[in-house]
Amino acid sequence: MRARTNTPYARTAAQRLGIARRVAEVESLVLRTATLELDATLPVATLADRLRRCLAIPDPTARVGPRPLVRVGGPRP
């Protein structure tokens, strides 16, 4: 926050302390009731996969149904 140049908010130590206190208060409330915690430092694709699994959303890149028969030479069955 100290390095931001596009806003005057959080320039002083007192303002940054206030922000840190509010974050700690809200974070503790959220964590007490959370049923899922994701690590936002992971790659986006990893986060999307984990979230999709938790929400039971099928992977859009996964094959669904029987696999097609692939022949690589040889006699036909």
mmJSON file of the N, C-alpha and C atoms, coordinates in Angstrom:
{"data_MODEL":{"atom_site":{
"group_PDB":["ATOM","ATOM","ATOM","ATOM","ATOM","ATOM","ATOM","ATOM","ATOM","ATOM","ATOM","ATOM","ATOM","ATOM","ATOM","ATOM","ATOM","ATOM","ATOM","ATOM","ATOM","ATOM","ATOM","ATOM","ATOM","ATOM","ATOM","ATOM","ATOM","ATOM","ATOM","ATOM","ATOM","ATOM","ATOM","ATOM","ATOM","ATOM","ATOM","ATOM","ATOM","ATOM","ATOM","ATOM","ATOM","ATOM","ATOM","ATOM","ATOM","ATOM","ATOM","ATOM","ATOM","ATOM","ATOM","ATOM","ATOM","ATOM","ATOM","ATOM","ATOM","ATOM","ATOM","ATOM","ATOM","ATOM","ATOM","ATOM","ATOM","ATOM","ATOM","ATOM","ATOM","ATOM","ATOM","ATOM","ATOM","ATOM","ATOM","ATOM","ATOM","ATOM","ATOM","ATOM","ATOM","ATOM","ATOM","ATOM","ATOM","ATOM","ATOM","ATOM","ATOM","ATOM","ATOM","ATOM","ATOM","ATOM","ATOM","ATOM","ATOM","ATOM","ATOM","ATOM","ATOM","ATOM","ATOM","ATOM","ATOM","ATOM","ATOM","ATOM","ATOM","ATOM","ATOM","ATOM","ATOM","ATOM","ATOM","ATOM","ATOM","ATOM","ATOM","ATOM","ATOM","ATOM","ATOM","ATOM","ATOM","ATOM","ATOM","ATOM","ATOM","ATOM","ATOM","ATOM","ATOM","ATOM","ATOM","ATOM","ATOM","ATOM","ATOM","ATOM","ATOM","ATOM","ATOM","ATOM","ATOM","ATOM","ATOM","ATOM","ATOM","ATOM","ATOM","ATOM","ATOM","ATOM","ATOM","ATOM","ATOM","ATOM","ATOM","ATOM","ATOM","ATOM","ATOM","ATOM","ATOM","ATOM","ATOM","ATOM","ATOM","ATOM","ATOM","ATOM","ATOM","ATOM","ATOM","ATOM","ATOM","ATOM","ATOM","ATOM","ATOM","ATOM","ATOM","ATOM","ATOM","ATOM","ATOM","ATOM","ATOM","ATOM","ATOM","ATOM","ATOM","ATOM","ATOM","ATOM","ATOM","ATOM","ATOM","ATOM","ATOM","ATOM","ATOM","ATOM","ATOM","ATOM","ATOM","ATOM","ATOM","ATOM","ATOM","ATOM","ATOM","ATOM","ATOM","ATOM","ATOM","ATOM","ATOM","ATOM","ATOM","ATOM","ATOM","ATOM","ATOM","ATOM","ATOM"],
"id":[1,2,3,4,5,6,7,8,9,10,11,12,13,14,15,16,17,18,19,20,21,22,23,24,25,26,27,28,29,30,31,32,33,34,35,36,37,38,39,40,41,42,43,44,45,46,47,48,49,50,51,52,53,54,55,56,57,58,59,60,61,62,63,64,65,66,67,68,69,70,71,72,73,74,75,76,77,78,79,80,81,82,83,84,85,86,87,88,89,90,91,92,93,94,95,96,97,98,99,100,101,102,103,104,105,106,107,108,109,110,111,112,113,114,115,116,117,118,119,120,121,122,123,124,125,126,127,128,129,130,131,132,133,134,135,136,137,138,139,140,141,142,143,144,145,146,147,148,149,150,151,152,153,154,155,156,157,158,159,160,161,162,163,164,165,166,167,168,169,170,171,172,173,174,175,176,177,178,179,180,181,182,183,184,185,186,187,188,189,190,191,192,193,194,195,196,197,198,199,200,201,202,203,204,205,206,207,208,209,210,211,212,213,214,215,216,217,218,219,220,221,222,223,224,225,226,227,228,229,230,231],
"type_symbol":["N","C","C","N","C","C","N","C","C","N","C","C","N","C","C","N","C","C","N","C","C","N","C","C","N","C","C","N","C","C","N","C","C","N","C","C","N","C","C","N","C","C","N","C","C","N","C","C","N","C","C","N","C","C","N","C","C","N","C","C","N","C","C","N","C","C","N","C","C","N","C","C","N","C","C","N","C","C","N","C","C","N","C","C","N","C","C","N","C","C","N","C","C","N","C","C","N","C","C","N","C","C","N","C","C","N","C","C","N","C","C","N","C","C","N","C","C","N","C","C","N","C","C","N","C","C","N","C","C","N","C","C","N","C","C","N","C","C","N","C","C","N","C","C","N","C","C","N","C","C","N","C","C","N","C","C","N","C","C","N","C","C","N","C","C","N","C","C","N","C","C","N","C","C","N","C","C","N","C","C","N","C","C","N","C","C","N","C","C","N","C","C","N","C","C","N","C","C","N","C","C","N","C","C","N","C","C","N","C","C","N","C","C","N","C","C","N","C","C","N","C","C","N","C","C","N","C","C","N","C","C"],
"label_atom_id":["N","CA","C","N","CA","C","N","CA","C","N","CA","C","N","CA","C","N","CA","C","N","CA","C","N","CA","C","N","CA","C","N","CA","C","N","CA","C","N","CA","C","N","CA","C","N","CA","C","N","CA","C","N","CA","C","N","CA","C","N","CA","C","N","CA","C","N","CA","C","N","CA","C","N","CA","C","N","CA","C","N","CA","C","N","CA","C","N","CA","C","N","CA","C","N","CA","C","N","CA","C","N","CA","C","N","CA","C","N","CA","C","N","CA","C","N","CA","C","N","CA","C","N","CA","C","N","CA","C","N","CA","C","N","CA","C","N","CA","C","N","CA","C","N","CA","C","N","CA","C","N","CA","C","N","CA","C","N","CA","C","N","CA","C","N","CA","C","N","CA","C","N","CA","C","N","CA","C","N","CA","C","N","CA","C","N","CA","C","N","CA","C","N","CA","C","N","CA","C","N","CA","C","N","CA","C","N","CA","C","N","CA","C","N","CA","C","N","CA","C","N","CA","C","N","CA","C","N","CA","C","N","CA","C","N","CA","C","N","CA","C","N","CA","C","N","CA","C","N","CA","C","N","CA","C","N","CA","C","N","CA","C","N","CA","C","N","CA","C"],
"label_alt_id":[null,null,null,null,null,null,null,null,null,null,null,null,null,null,null,null,null,null,null,null,null,null,null,null,null,null,null,null,null,null,null,null,null,null,null,null,null,null,null,null,null,null,null,null,null,null,null,null,null,null,null,null,null,null,null,null,null,null,null,null,null,null,null,null,null,null,null,null,null,null,null,null,null,null,null,null,null,null,null,null,null,null,null,null,null,null,null,null,null,null,null,null,null,null,null,null,null,null,null,null,null,null,null,null,null,null,null,null,null,null,null,null,null,null,null,null,null,null,null,null,null,null,null,null,null,null,null,null,null,null,null,null,null,null,null,null,null,null,null,null,null,null,null,null,null,null,null,null,null,null,null,null,null,null,null,null,null,null,null,null,null,null,null,null,null,null,null,null,null,null,null,null,null,null,null,null,null,null,null,null,null,null,null,null,null,null,null,null,null,null,null,null,null,null,null,null,null,null,null,null,null,null,null,null,null,null,null,null,null,null,null,null,null,null,null,null,null,null,null,null,null,null,null,null,null,null,null,null,null,null,null],
"label_comp_id":["MET","MET","MET","ARG","ARG","ARG","ALA","ALA","ALA","ARG","ARG","ARG","THR","THR","THR","ASN","ASN","ASN","THR","THR","THR","PRO","PRO","PRO","TYR","TYR","TYR","ALA","ALA","ALA","ARG","ARG","ARG","THR","THR","THR","ALA","ALA","ALA","ALA","ALA","ALA","GLN","GLN","GLN","ARG","ARG","ARG","LEU","LEU","LEU","GLY","GLY","GLY","ILE","ILE","ILE","ALA","ALA","ALA","ARG","ARG","ARG","ARG","ARG","ARG","VAL","VAL","VAL","ALA","ALA","ALA","GLU","GLU","GLU","VAL","VAL","VAL","GLU","GLU","GLU","SER","SER","SER","LEU","LEU","LEU","VAL","VAL","VAL","LEU","LEU","LEU","ARG","ARG","ARG","THR","THR","THR","ALA","ALA","ALA","THR","THR","THR","LEU","LEU","LEU","GLU","GLU","GLU","LEU","LEU","LEU","ASP","ASP","ASP","ALA","ALA","ALA","THR","THR","THR","LEU","LEU","LEU","PRO","PRO","PRO","VAL","VAL","VAL","ALA","ALA","ALA","THR","THR","THR","LEU","LEU","LEU","ALA","ALA","ALA","ASP","ASP","ASP","ARG","ARG","ARG","LEU","LEU","LEU","ARG","ARG","ARG","ARG","ARG","ARG","CYS","CYS","CYS","LEU","LEU","LEU","ALA","ALA","ALA","ILE","ILE","ILE","PRO","PRO","PRO","ASP","ASP","ASP","PRO","PRO","PRO","THR","THR","THR","ALA","ALA","ALA","ARG","ARG","ARG","VAL","VAL","VAL","GLY","GLY","GLY","PRO","PRO","PRO","ARG","ARG","ARG","PRO","PRO","PRO","LEU","LEU","LEU","VAL","VAL","VAL","ARG","ARG","ARG","VAL","VAL","VAL","GLY","GLY","GLY","GLY","GLY","GLY","PRO","PRO","PRO","ARG","ARG","ARG","PRO","PRO","PRO"],
"label_asym_id":["A","A","A","A","A","A","A","A","A","A","A","A","A","A","A","A","A","A","A","A","A","A","A","A","A","A","A","A","A","A","A","A","A","A","A","A","A","A","A","A","A","A","A","A","A","A","A","A","A","A","A","A","A","A","A","A","A","A","A","A","A","A","A","A","A","A","A","A","A","A","A","A","A","A","A","A","A","A","A","A","A","A","A","A","A","A","A","A","A","A","A","A","A","A","A","A","A","A","A","A","A","A","A","A","A","A","A","A","A","A","A","A","A","A","A","A","A","A","A","A","A","A","A","A","A","A","A","A","A","A","A","A","A","A","A","A","A","A","A","A","A","A","A","A","A","A","A","A","A","A","A","A","A","A","A","A","A","A","A","A","A","A","A","A","A","A","A","A","A","A","A","A","A","A","A","A","A","A","A","A","A","A","A","A","A","A","A","A","A","A","A","A","A","A","A","A","A","A","A","A","A","A","A","A","A","A","A","A","A","A","A","A","A","A","A","A","A","A","A","A","A","A","A","A","A","A","A","A","A","A","A"],
"label_entity_id":["1","1","1","1","1","1","1","1","1","1","1","1","1","1","1","1","1","1","1","1","1","1","1","1","1","1","1","1","1","1","1","1","1","1","1","1","1","1","1","1","1","1","1","1","1","1","1","1","1","1","1","1","1","1","1","1","1","1","1","1","1","1","1","1","1","1","1","1","1","1","1","1","1","1","1","1","1","1","1","1","1","1","1","1","1","1","1","1","1","1","1","1","1","1","1","1","1","1","1","1","1","1","1","1","1","1","1","1","1","1","1","1","1","1","1","1","1","1","1","1","1","1","1","1","1","1","1","1","1","1","1","1","1","1","1","1","1","1","1","1","1","1","1","1","1","1","1","1","1","1","1","1","1","1","1","1","1","1","1","1","1","1","1","1","1","1","1","1","1","1","1","1","1","1","1","1","1","1","1","1","1","1","1","1","1","1","1","1","1","1","1","1","1","1","1","1","1","1","1","1","1","1","1","1","1","1","1","1","1","1","1","1","1","1","1","1","1","1","1","1","1","1","1","1","1","1","1","1","1","1","1"],
"label_seq_id":[1,1,1,2,2,2,3,3,3,4,4,4,5,5,5,6,6,6,7,7,7,8,8,8,9,9,9,10,10,10,11,11,11,12,12,12,13,13,13,14,14,14,15,15,15,16,16,16,17,17,17,18,18,18,19,19,19,20,20,20,21,21,21,22,22,22,23,23,23,24,24,24,25,25,25,26,26,26,27,27,27,28,28,28,29,29,29,30,30,30,31,31,31,32,32,32,33,33,33,34,34,34,35,35,35,36,36,36,37,37,37,38,38,38,39,39,39,40,40,40,41,41,41,42,42,42,43,43,43,44,44,44,45,45,45,46,46,46,47,47,47,48,48,48,49,49,49,50,50,50,51,51,51,52,52,52,53,53,53,54,54,54,55,55,55,56,56,56,57,57,57,58,58,58,59,59,59,60,60,60,61,61,61,62,62,62,63,63,63,64,64,64,65,65,65,66,66,66,67,67,67,68,68,68,69,69,69,70,70,70,71,71,71,72,72,72,73,73,73,74,74,74,75,75,75,76,76,76,77,77,77],
"pdbx_PDB_ins_code":[null,null,null,null,null,null,null,null,null,null,null,null,null,null,null,null,null,null,null,null,null,null,null,null,null,null,null,null,null,null,null,null,null,null,null,null,null,null,null,null,null,null,null,null,null,null,null,null,null,null,null,null,null,null,null,null,null,null,null,null,null,null,null,null,null,null,null,null,null,null,null,null,null,null,null,null,null,null,null,null,null,null,null,null,null,null,null,null,null,null,null,null,null,null,null,null,null,null,null,null,null,null,null,null,null,null,null,null,null,null,null,null,null,null,null,null,null,null,null,null,null,null,null,null,null,null,null,null,null,null,null,null,null,null,null,null,null,null,null,null,null,null,null,null,null,null,null,null,null,null,null,null,null,null,null,null,null,null,null,null,null,null,null,null,null,null,null,null,null,null,null,null,null,null,null,null,null,null,null,null,null,null,null,null,null,null,null,null,null,null,null,null,null,null,null,null,null,null,null,null,null,null,null,null,null,null,null,null,null,null,null,null,null,null,null,null,null,null,null,null,null,null,null,null,null,null,null,null,null,null,null],
"Cartn_x":[0.819,0.0,0.871,1.968,2.873,3.402,3.558,4.155,3.147,1.862,0.869,0.983,0.797,0.905,-0.402,-1.4,-2.641,-3.748,-3.465,-4.472,-3.787,-4.394,-3.797,-4.101,-5.001,-5.391,-4.235,-4.065,-3.063,-1.643,-1.51,-0.154,0.495,-0.325,0.254,0.288,1.149,1.261,-0.052,-0.727,-1.994,-3.06,-3.112,-4.075,-3.768,-2.508,-2.136,-2.432,-2.244,-2.567,-4.072,-4.861,-6.317,-6.745,-6.109,-6.414,-6.061,-4.888,-4.451,-5.414,-5.908,-6.864,-8.173,-8.664,-9.925,-9.766,-8.647,-8.404,-8.391,-7.705,-7.634,-9.026,-9.82,-11.167,-12.058,-12.065,-12.92,-12.423,-11.117,-10.561,-10.936,-10.877,-11.218,-12.699,-13.57,-14.998,-15.227,-14.57,-14.728,-14.201,-13.024,-12.422,-13.235,-13.908,-14.725,-15.894,-16.412,-17.599,-17.311,-16.083,-15.743,-15.816,-16.282,-16.28,-15.218,-14.61,-13.583,-12.585,-11.32,-10.274,-9.336,-9.173,-8.3,-7.084,-5.946,-4.695,-4.526,-4.713,-4.678,-3.27,-2.274,-0.92,-0.654,-1.581,-1.441,-1.753,-1.296,-1.634,-3.152,-3.634,-5.069,-5.704,-5.049,-5.605,-5.785,-4.839,-4.935,-6.113,-6.244,-7.372,-8.698,-8.777,-10.018,-10.354,-9.364,-9.597,-10.103,-9.476,-9.897,-11.306,-11.597,-12.929,-13.97,-13.655,-14.57,-14.866,-13.819,-14.027,-14.906,-14.665,-15.451,-16.911,-17.162,-18.528,-19.161,-18.404,-18.857,-19.242,-18.457,-18.661,-17.759,-18.313,-17.48,-16.401,-15.29,-14.196,-14.591,-14.662,-15.107,-14.133,-12.916,-11.949,-11.93,-12.656,-12.674,-13.557,-13.149,-13.956,-15.144,-16.293,-17.5,-18.005,-18.393,-18.928,-17.832,-18.212,-17.23,-16.164,-14.98,-13.883,-14.045,-13.724,-13.833,-12.781,-13.129,-12.206,-11.123,-9.889,-8.779,-8.029,-7.933,-7.2,-5.871,-4.856,-3.528,-3.038,-3.611,-3.226,-3.789,-3.476,-3.946,-5.321,-5.761,-7.064,-8.216,-9.318,-10.525,-11.122,-11.672,-12.293,-13.579],
"Cartn_y":[-1.177,0.0,1.251,1.135,2.274,2.721,1.773,2.065,2.583,2.509,2.973,4.471,4.907,6.331,6.907,6.047,6.525,6.871,6.831,7.168,7.683,8.652,9.143,8.249,7.285,6.417,5.503,5.303,4.409,4.935,6.225,6.813,6.897,7.08,7.244,5.902,5.835,4.61,4.329,5.368,5.198,4.598,5.065,4.515,3.055,2.729,1.338,0.429,0.927,0.158,-0.107,0.901,0.731,-0.327,-0.312,-1.317,-2.709,-2.848,-4.155,-4.669,-3.79,-4.204,-4.679,-3.934,-4.329,-5.653,-5.828,-7.093,-8.249,-8.095,-9.164,-9.489,-8.461,-8.672,-9.402,-8.935,-9.548,-10.946,-11.111,-12.42,-13.465,-13.113,-14.09,-14.477,-13.521,-13.832,-14.758,-14.48,-15.3,-16.709,-16.819,-18.142,-19.0,-18.365,-19.126,-19.823,-19.227,-19.782,-20.382,-20.301,-20.784,-22.302,-22.787,-24.228,-24.593,-23.575,-23.795,-22.646,-22.978,-21.96,-22.266,-21.295,-21.468,-20.575,-21.076,-20.332,-19.558,-18.254,-17.416,-17.21,-17.804,-17.709,-18.839,-19.788,-20.881,-20.375,-21.075,-20.68,-20.674,-19.79,-19.639,-20.953,-21.685,-22.951,-23.946,-23.985,-24.878,-24.463,-23.167,-22.68,-23.024,-22.832,-23.129,-24.612,-25.486,-26.927,-27.283,-26.735,-27.043,-26.535,-25.344,-24.775,-25.586,-25.964,-26.77,-28.097,-28.739,-30.006,-29.798,-28.726,-28.469,-28.187,-27.558,-27.226,-28.311,-29.389,-30.517,-30.068,-29.188,-28.743,-29.592,-30.221,-31.07,-30.251,-30.887,-30.264,-30.172,-28.966,-28.827,-29.44,-29.711,-30.306,-31.821,-32.369,-33.829,-34.476,-35.668,-36.417,-37.025,-36.969,-37.556,-38.606,-39.744,-40.79,-41.73,-42.662,-43.652,-43.011,-43.546,-43.052,-43.606,-42.815,-43.318,-44.4,-45.308,-46.377,-45.781,-46.017,-45.503,-46.693,-46.746,-47.834,-47.341,-48.115,-47.791,-48.963,-49.14,-50.26,-51.576,-52.639,-53.959,-54.245,-55.486,-55.875,-55.275,-55.104,-54.589,-55.722,-55.406,-56.462,-56.983],
"Cartn_z":[0.0,0.0,0.0,0.655,0.762,-0.608,-1.512,-2.809,-3.839,-3.536,-4.511,-4.725,-5.958,-6.275,-6.801,-7.045,-7.655,-6.655,-5.361,-4.355,-3.089,-2.427,-1.186,0.017,-0.154,0.946,1.343,2.605,3.19,3.05,2.99,2.92,4.295,5.31,6.652,7.378,8.364,9.17,9.891,10.357,11.069,10.143,8.904,7.949,7.646,7.464,7.181,8.374,9.572,10.771,10.829,10.5,10.481,9.474,8.327,7.298,7.812,8.392,8.912,9.978,10.826,11.866,11.239,10.258,9.61,8.862,8.194,7.482,8.476,9.593,10.599,11.15,11.385,11.93,10.924,9.702,8.684,8.331,8.205,7.87,8.912,10.186,11.228,11.155,10.831,10.68,9.491,8.407,7.205,7.447,8.033,8.24,9.212,10.146,11.105,10.426,9.356,8.709,7.338,6.888,5.547,5.475,4.34,4.09,3.059,2.459,1.461,1.539,1.523,1.514,0.355,-0.545,-1.694,-1.553,-1.972,-1.915,-3.216,-3.162,-4.36,-4.909,-4.273,-4.821,-5.82,-5.922,-6.88,-8.283,-9.313,-10.687,-10.891,-11.739,-11.966,-12.413,-13.294,-13.775,-12.626,-11.708,-10.548,-9.672,-9.43,-8.631,-9.294,-10.603,-11.326,-11.211,-11.349,-11.225,-9.838,-8.814,-7.439,-7.162,-7.621,-7.418,-8.185,-9.416,-10.217,-9.514,-8.946,-8.225,-6.998,-6.252,-5.037,-5.355,-6.486,-6.883,-7.745,-7.986,-8.794,-10.206,-10.786,-12.16,-13.043,-14.063,-14.926,-15.636,-15.874,-16.607,-18.073,-18.641,-20.026,-21.039,-20.626,-21.548,-21.448,-20.481,-20.297,-21.361,-21.789,-22.756,-22.026,-22.673,-22.108,-23.084,-22.562,-23.423,-23.896,-24.757,-25.216,-26.092,-26.001,-26.827,-28.239,-29.234,-30.606,-30.872,-31.753,-32.128,-33.024,-32.655,-33.455,-34.016,-35.338,-35.995,-36.458,-36.186,-36.664,-37.501,-38.644,-39.499,-39.004,-39.723,-39.33,-39.879,-39.739,-40.284,-39.485,-40.158,-39.491,-38.657,-37.514,-36.683,-37.29],
"occupancy":[1.0,1.0,1.0,1.0,1.0,1.0,1.0,1.0,1.0,1.0,1.0,1.0,1.0,1.0,1.0,1.0,1.0,1.0,1.0,1.0,1.0,1.0,1.0,1.0,1.0,1.0,1.0,1.0,1.0,1.0,1.0,1.0,1.0,1.0,1.0,1.0,1.0,1.0,1.0,1.0,1.0,1.0,1.0,1.0,1.0,1.0,1.0,1.0,1.0,1.0,1.0,1.0,1.0,1.0,1.0,1.0,1.0,1.0,1.0,1.0,1.0,1.0,1.0,1.0,1.0,1.0,1.0,1.0,1.0,1.0,1.0,1.0,1.0,1.0,1.0,1.0,1.0,1.0,1.0,1.0,1.0,1.0,1.0,1.0,1.0,1.0,1.0,1.0,1.0,1.0,1.0,1.0,1.0,1.0,1.0,1.0,1.0,1.0,1.0,1.0,1.0,1.0,1.0,1.0,1.0,1.0,1.0,1.0,1.0,1.0,1.0,1.0,1.0,1.0,1.0,1.0,1.0,1.0,1.0,1.0,1.0,1.0,1.0,1.0,1.0,1.0,1.0,1.0,1.0,1.0,1.0,1.0,1.0,1.0,1.0,1.0,1.0,1.0,1.0,1.0,1.0,1.0,1.0,1.0,1.0,1.0,1.0,1.0,1.0,1.0,1.0,1.0,1.0,1.0,1.0,1.0,1.0,1.0,1.0,1.0,1.0,1.0,1.0,1.0,1.0,1.0,1.0,1.0,1.0,1.0,1.0,1.0,1.0,1.0,1.0,1.0,1.0,1.0,1.0,1.0,1.0,1.0,1.0,1.0,1.0,1.0,1.0,1.0,1.0,1.0,1.0,1.0,1.0,1.0,1.0,1.0,1.0,1.0,1.0,1.0,1.0,1.0,1.0,1.0,1.0,1.0,1.0,1.0,1.0,1.0,1.0,1.0,1.0,1.0,1.0,1.0,1.0,1.0,1.0,1.0,1.0,1.0,1.0,1.0,1.0,1.0,1.0,1.0,1.0,1.0,1.0],
"B_iso_or_equiv":[0.0,0.0,0.0,0.0,0.0,0.0,0.0,0.0,0.0,0.0,0.0,0.0,0.0,0.0,0.0,0.0,0.0,0.0,0.0,0.0,0.0,0.0,0.0,0.0,0.0,0.0,0.0,0.0,0.0,0.0,0.0,0.0,0.0,0.0,0.0,0.0,0.0,0.0,0.0,0.0,0.0,0.0,0.0,0.0,0.0,0.0,0.0,0.0,0.0,0.0,0.0,0.0,0.0,0.0,0.0,0.0,0.0,0.0,0.0,0.0,0.0,0.0,0.0,0.0,0.0,0.0,0.0,0.0,0.0,0.0,0.0,0.0,0.0,0.0,0.0,0.0,0.0,0.0,0.0,0.0,0.0,0.0,0.0,0.0,0.0,0.0,0.0,0.0,0.0,0.0,0.0,0.0,0.0,0.0,0.0,0.0,0.0,0.0,0.0,0.0,0.0,0.0,0.0,0.0,0.0,0.0,0.0,0.0,0.0,0.0,0.0,0.0,0.0,0.0,0.0,0.0,0.0,0.0,0.0,0.0,0.0,0.0,0.0,0.0,0.0,0.0,0.0,0.0,0.0,0.0,0.0,0.0,0.0,0.0,0.0,0.0,0.0,0.0,0.0,0.0,0.0,0.0,0.0,0.0,0.0,0.0,0.0,0.0,0.0,0.0,0.0,0.0,0.0,0.0,0.0,0.0,0.0,0.0,0.0,0.0,0.0,0.0,0.0,0.0,0.0,0.0,0.0,0.0,0.0,0.0,0.0,0.0,0.0,0.0,0.0,0.0,0.0,0.0,0.0,0.0,0.0,0.0,0.0,0.0,0.0,0.0,0.0,0.0,0.0,0.0,0.0,0.0,0.0,0.0,0.0,0.0,0.0,0.0,0.0,0.0,0.0,0.0,0.0,0.0,0.0,0.0,0.0,0.0,0.0,0.0,0.0,0.0,0.0,0.0,0.0,0.0,0.0,0.0,0.0,0.0,0.0,0.0,0.0,0.0,0.0,0.0,0.0,0.0,0.0,0.0,0.0],
"pdbx_formal_charge":[null,null,null,null,null,null,null,null,null,null,null,null,null,null,null,null,null,null,null,null,null,null,null,null,null,null,null,null,null,null,null,null,null,null,null,null,null,null,null,null,null,null,null,null,null,null,null,null,null,null,null,null,null,null,null,null,null,null,null,null,null,null,null,null,null,null,null,null,null,null,null,null,null,null,null,null,null,null,null,null,null,null,null,null,null,null,null,null,null,null,null,null,null,null,null,null,null,null,null,null,null,null,null,null,null,null,null,null,null,null,null,null,null,null,null,null,null,null,null,null,null,null,null,null,null,null,null,null,null,null,null,null,null,null,null,null,null,null,null,null,null,null,null,null,null,null,null,null,null,null,null,null,null,null,null,null,null,null,null,null,null,null,null,null,null,null,null,null,null,null,null,null,null,null,null,null,null,null,null,null,null,null,null,null,null,null,null,null,null,null,null,null,null,null,null,null,null,null,null,null,null,null,null,null,null,null,null,null,null,null,null,null,null,null,null,null,null,null,null,null,null,null,null,null,null,null,null,null,null,null,null],
"auth_seq_id":[1,1,1,2,2,2,3,3,3,4,4,4,5,5,5,6,6,6,7,7,7,8,8,8,9,9,9,10,10,10,11,11,11,12,12,12,13,13,13,14,14,14,15,15,15,16,16,16,17,17,17,18,18,18,19,19,19,20,20,20,21,21,21,22,22,22,23,23,23,24,24,24,25,25,25,26,26,26,27,27,27,28,28,28,29,29,29,30,30,30,31,31,31,32,32,32,33,33,33,34,34,34,35,35,35,36,36,36,37,37,37,38,38,38,39,39,39,40,40,40,41,41,41,42,42,42,43,43,43,44,44,44,45,45,45,46,46,46,47,47,47,48,48,48,49,49,49,50,50,50,51,51,51,52,52,52,53,53,53,54,54,54,55,55,55,56,56,56,57,57,57,58,58,58,59,59,59,60,60,60,61,61,61,62,62,62,63,63,63,64,64,64,65,65,65,66,66,66,67,67,67,68,68,68,69,69,69,70,70,70,71,71,71,72,72,72,73,73,73,74,74,74,75,75,75,76,76,76,77,77,77],
"auth_comp_id":["MET","MET","MET","ARG","ARG","ARG","ALA","ALA","ALA","ARG","ARG","ARG","THR","THR","THR","ASN","ASN","ASN","THR","THR","THR","PRO","PRO","PRO","TYR","TYR","TYR","ALA","ALA","ALA","ARG","ARG","ARG","THR","THR","THR","ALA","ALA","ALA","ALA","ALA","ALA","GLN","GLN","GLN","ARG","ARG","ARG","LEU","LEU","LEU","GLY","GLY","GLY","ILE","ILE","ILE","ALA","ALA","ALA","ARG","ARG","ARG","ARG","ARG","ARG","VAL","VAL","VAL","ALA","ALA","ALA","GLU","GLU","GLU","VAL","VAL","VAL","GLU","GLU","GLU","SER","SER","SER","LEU","LEU","LEU","VAL","VAL","VAL","LEU","LEU","LEU","ARG","ARG","ARG","THR","THR","THR","ALA","ALA","ALA","THR","THR","THR","LEU","LEU","LEU","GLU","GLU","GLU","LEU","LEU","LEU","ASP","ASP","ASP","ALA","ALA","ALA","THR","THR","THR","LEU","LEU","LEU","PRO","PRO","PRO","VAL","VAL","VAL","ALA","ALA","ALA","THR","THR","THR","LEU","LEU","LEU","ALA","ALA","ALA","ASP","ASP","ASP","ARG","ARG","ARG","LEU","LEU","LEU","ARG","ARG","ARG","ARG","ARG","ARG","CYS","CYS","CYS","LEU","LEU","LEU","ALA","ALA","ALA","ILE","ILE","ILE","PRO","PRO","PRO","ASP","ASP","ASP","PRO","PRO","PRO","THR","THR","THR","ALA","ALA","ALA","ARG","ARG","ARG","VAL","VAL","VAL","GLY","GLY","GLY","PRO","PRO","PRO","ARG","ARG","ARG","PRO","PRO","PRO","LEU","LEU","LEU","VAL","VAL","VAL","ARG","ARG","ARG","VAL","VAL","VAL","GLY","GLY","GLY","GLY","GLY","GLY","PRO","PRO","PRO","ARG","ARG","ARG","PRO","PRO","PRO"],
"auth_asym_id":["A","A","A","A","A","A","A","A","A","A","A","A","A","A","A","A","A","A","A","A","A","A","A","A","A","A","A","A","A","A","A","A","A","A","A","A","A","A","A","A","A","A","A","A","A","A","A","A","A","A","A","A","A","A","A","A","A","A","A","A","A","A","A","A","A","A","A","A","A","A","A","A","A","A","A","A","A","A","A","A","A","A","A","A","A","A","A","A","A","A","A","A","A","A","A","A","A","A","A","A","A","A","A","A","A","A","A","A","A","A","A","A","A","A","A","A","A","A","A","A","A","A","A","A","A","A","A","A","A","A","A","A","A","A","A","A","A","A","A","A","A","A","A","A","A","A","A","A","A","A","A","A","A","A","A","A","A","A","A","A","A","A","A","A","A","A","A","A","A","A","A","A","A","A","A","A","A","A","A","A","A","A","A","A","A","A","A","A","A","A","A","A","A","A","A","A","A","A","A","A","A","A","A","A","A","A","A","A","A","A","A","A","A","A","A","A","A","A","A","A","A","A","A","A","A","A","A","A","A","A","A"],
"auth_atom_id":["N","CA","C","N","CA","C","N","CA","C","N","CA","C","N","CA","C","N","CA","C","N","CA","C","N","CA","C","N","CA","C","N","CA","C","N","CA","C","N","CA","C","N","CA","C","N","CA","C","N","CA","C","N","CA","C","N","CA","C","N","CA","C","N","CA","C","N","CA","C","N","CA","C","N","CA","C","N","CA","C","N","CA","C","N","CA","C","N","CA","C","N","CA","C","N","CA","C","N","CA","C","N","CA","C","N","CA","C","N","CA","C","N","CA","C","N","CA","C","N","CA","C","N","CA","C","N","CA","C","N","CA","C","N","CA","C","N","CA","C","N","CA","C","N","CA","C","N","CA","C","N","CA","C","N","CA","C","N","CA","C","N","CA","C","N","CA","C","N","CA","C","N","CA","C","N","CA","C","N","CA","C","N","CA","C","N","CA","C","N","CA","C","N","CA","C","N","CA","C","N","CA","C","N","CA","C","N","CA","C","N","CA","C","N","CA","C","N","CA","C","N","CA","C","N","CA","C","N","CA","C","N","CA","C","N","CA","C","N","CA","C","N","CA","C","N","CA","C","N","CA","C","N","CA","C","N","CA","C","N","CA","C","N","CA","C","N","CA","C"],
"pdbx_PDB_model_num":[1,1,1,1,1,1,1,1,1,1,1,1,1,1,1,1,1,1,1,1,1,1,1,1,1,1,1,1,1,1,1,1,1,1,1,1,1,1,1,1,1,1,1,1,1,1,1,1,1,1,1,1,1,1,1,1,1,1,1,1,1,1,1,1,1,1,1,1,1,1,1,1,1,1,1,1,1,1,1,1,1,1,1,1,1,1,1,1,1,1,1,1,1,1,1,1,1,1,1,1,1,1,1,1,1,1,1,1,1,1,1,1,1,1,1,1,1,1,1,1,1,1,1,1,1,1,1,1,1,1,1,1,1,1,1,1,1,1,1,1,1,1,1,1,1,1,1,1,1,1,1,1,1,1,1,1,1,1,1,1,1,1,1,1,1,1,1,1,1,1,1,1,1,1,1,1,1,1,1,1,1,1,1,1,1,1,1,1,1,1,1,1,1,1,1,1,1,1,1,1,1,1,1,1,1,1,1,1,1,1,1,1,1,1,1,1,1,1,1,1,1,1,1,1,1,1,1,1,1,1,1]
}}}
